Amino acid sequence: MSKLAPSPLSVAMLEWLVDTPLELIAGTYVEQLICHGYMRRTMQSYVACIAHFSHWLAVKHIELADIDESVISCFVDKHFPRCRCPRYSRRSTTSNSAALGHLLEYLRVTGKVAAPPRKPPTLIDRELAEFEHYLRKIRGVGTTTCYYRLNCIRAFLSAQFGIGLVLVSRIAPDDIERFLTRYTNGWTAASRSTACVSLRSYFRFKAIHGEPADRLAAAIPRIATGRLVGLQKTVSAQEIVQLFAAFDRNSSVGRRDFAIAHLLVDLGLRAGEVPRLTLEDINWRQGTIHVHGKGRRVDLLPLPTALGRAITQYLRHGRPSTTSRVLFMRHRAPLDAPITAAIVRKVICSAARRGGIAALTRGPHRLRHTAAQRLLQNGATLKTVADFLRHRSLDTTKIYSKIDLHSLAEVAMPWPGRLA
């Protein structure tokens, strides 16, 4: 505990730990926080919570080995609202939940607390495990898509069979209609369409295994989402300049975020593809980069000079020291973890707000549309755009034909009517 500055607050916390269940492990707990790069203020907040929790354990005569989720829940949900402990104990539910979550993970990793007993899988769990194997290994579905499909099918099977045996032969088209009506109530058309696709995928999976599911897949409605209505929204060249100018390239975080923005602008990457990049994916001699896309697809793309320069600056002057081979790492604790798709979205949304770019405040996907528009305006064909954006089907790329207004104007027929 000596690595925390001896302020009156930390001294009081240390005194509160004496003769409590967590007295002997508090020091190593803090060392773990230090190793993961947590800031001093955060560590003091977490230790205050641990001291508070340990004091409560002693009062309740709860032993170290008895700590689990239910004990933590009792402390957070029942003790906090009526807490009369000393004033220096922290009352932030979010901070305390995070501190206690790290504590429980540490206790289990070190073997001081037993892992939670595994519940035996239910019949639906086994069904979903087989469906997940089909999605991932056979269909090559990505993690996020797999997550939403499994959630939908779990809800459907639970509503249809409860904890009983799953029998497709007992499902009628009316059952599907009732489920979709209830399950997607209040959803947008796009979200309802996703639920329908999930059900259709499941019934096709059952049909492959000889179940009478073809008629059920055919009974699922196709939702009109208006996907082809209107023009794909893009970002102007001036707004791209504003976006790049919104990053502080003198800081390590700014260098990382600037490189991420270049990936999205120059290569049209999806937000979920950026965290998958590794150091080995970049071939500096040949000027290429491997992109890990949907469905375990790996494509080779050119590495533009500006993008390569941005990544180089990050690697030399911004990337944290780590053994991880992932290209982009977190710069807030835990420091030894890679970024996520959510962080990529936050990077662009935050920069858009700083730069006054309203078109990007809800996410970076318009940068992908902009990359397609730039290619078309430079004379690329739809097939070239499809290859560049790594679309499986050319039909997906056809939506971008509408944003090539110059080419559309050349093929537009004269209006036969009379001007008003």
Phi, psi and omega in degrees: 000355184292345182282349172272137180299139184282067175279164177304324180295311182293326177296317179297320179295318180296321179295326182289337181281344184299133178059036176238166183301333185259010184300317187280340184254356183299320181296314179291330176298316179293322178299323176296319178297319179296317180297329181271004172082023179289144181288156182304316181297319179295317179298319178296321177296316180295318181293324176300319178294317180296319177297316177301313181296318181294321176299317179295320177300318180295319179296322181273359180058043177260127182278162181302317184292346183268358182289129175206189183299323182292322178294316179296319179298320178297319180295314184286316188273330185252322182284316184305312183300335182244018187296131175236025180287171181307155189296334185283355175288138184279143183251006182287116181295318181297312181296317181293321178297319178295315180298315182288329175296315176297321180298312182297320178297317179297316181297323180284322178296322181274359176081010179280339177229136182291148175294151181297141180296139180280131176283139178297138182296139176279174178298323179291323177302316180293321178297316181291328178296319178293320179294320179296320177299319178297315182296315187280312189274329183260313182272343179069033181286142180289168185298314183293315179298318179299319180300312182291323180293318179295321178299316181295314182291325176299315179297319181293312181293323178295319179292329185274320188237352183064236178256011183275185182289138179276115180232107182298329182298341181266003179267130178249156178306326179296327178297320179294317181297316180295319180296312182297323179298317182281315187291323184257018180300123180086000180280161174286167180298321180296320180290322177296322178297322178297319178296319179295318179297322179298314179295318181297321178296320180294317182291328175292323176299318179291325179295324178299328181268017174085010179277150179282073187245355182299318181294329179288319177297322180290337182278349182284127183292153173258120186273131176282114185259352182069026184298328183264006180274132177080177181267148174291131184279134183235181181242138183285164179298322179295322179291329175295318177299316179297322180297311181296326181287346184278356182260138176275098186279005174268353179250157180295319179295319180297322178294318178297312183293326177296318178294320178298316179299321179296321177300317182290322182282312187282324185247356179064033181292152170282156181300325181285347181273336182295314181295343182276350182291139177239170179297328181286346181286345183259124175254100187290326182292318182270349179068046181227165178216135176272132180245126179266105186261204181292151174060038178059021179280135178239124182238151179258121181238156176290150179256101180300153184300314182298320178294315179300322180293320180295319179293320179299316179298322178292315182295323183279324190232010183220328186290131180296155176288118184203157176273354181292145178263001176292140186293309186253125183247161175293149175245007170236151184304140358284127188287338184269022180246145178286165176289169178239172177297326178297323178293321178300314179298318180296322179303312183287317181298318180294317178295323179296321178292320178294323183270000180068038181253093185298331184293343184244007183287350180250002178146167187267002190294336178295338176294329176292318175299321181294321178298319178295317179298319181297319179296315181296320180292337178268010174096007180288151176275167177298326178296320178296318178297319179298318178293320182293319180274356175064046176279141177286327183235141178294337178298326178296325183282340184299337180297337182277352179295336182283339183270355175272073188296329181296315180291323179296323180294329182287331182259358182290135179279150177299144179287124186284344182284177182260138178295142180286000000 
